[in-house]
Amino acid sequence: MQSWLLWLAIAAALGVAELLTATLDLLLLGGAALVAGGVAAIGLGTGFQLLAFAVTAVLMLTVIRPIARRYLTSAPQLRSGVAALVGREAVTLTTVGREPGLVRLAGEDWTARAYDPDLVIPAGATVDVFAIEGATALVHPREDPWPS
């Protein structure tokens, strides 16, 4: 049996074992077995194959594994308080411009100013909240995504 087929079988077995255990370690070792199979496929000897497997396995377990673990175990960032209002949609209740007006935001009336001080937004317009400064929402009118 050719050695690259043996390495391919080892990689496949490690891949199946990874599906059963979900540890990530076996997947990385399977990748190292694929590298060793590539070395075998180009015709290098058993010593080079074992060296390629060992070096790749050590690099993957010491470099890739911590990065992947950090990514997989980090909780999604949860915005709360006024930070959760940024990006939300609001409706102007009064004219909003350089001088503050009122908007309906998340079911509450908020003081609002236009994000662009030269802009005047009429009452009844749909706006996006760009920022919150103290108790004032900085808003910008929503634009049509597809101009007619």
JOQUIMO-V669415 format. One record per backbone hydrogen bond with DSSP energy under -1.0 kcal/mol. CO is the residue of the C=O (numbers start at 1). NH is the residue of the N-H. Records with the same first field share a line. If there is no record, write none. Layout:
# JOQUIMO-V669415
CO = NH / NH
This chain:
# JOQUIMO-V669415
2 = 6
3 = 7
4 = 8
5 = 9
6 = 10
7 = 11
8 = 12
9 = 13
10 = 14
11 = 15
12 = 16
13 = 17
14 = 18
15 = 19
16 = 20
17 = 21
18 = 22
24 = 28
25 = 29
26 = 30
27 = 31
28 = 32
29 = 33
30 = 34
31 = 35
32 = 36
33 = 37
34 = 38
35 = 39
36 = 40
37 = 41
38 = 42
39 = 44
40 = 43
45 = 49
46 = 50
47 = 51
48 = 52
49 = 53
50 = 54
51 = 55
52 = 56
53 = 57
54 = 58
55 = 59
56 = 60
57 = 61
58 = 62
59 = 63
60 = 65
63 = 67
64 = 68
65 = 69
66 = 70
67 = 71
68 = 72
69 = 73
80 = 83
81 = 84
82 = 85
85 = 88
88 = 129
90 = 127
91 = 104
92 = 124
96 = 121
97 = 114
99 = 97
101 = 112
102 = 93 / 94
103 = 110
104 = 91
105 = 108
108 = 105
110 = 103
111 = 137
112 = 101
113 = 139
116 = 119
121 = 96
122 = 125
125 = 92
126 = 142
127 = 90
128 = 140
129 = 87
131 = 138
133 = 136
136 = 133
137 = 113
138 = 130 / 131
139 = 115
140 = 128
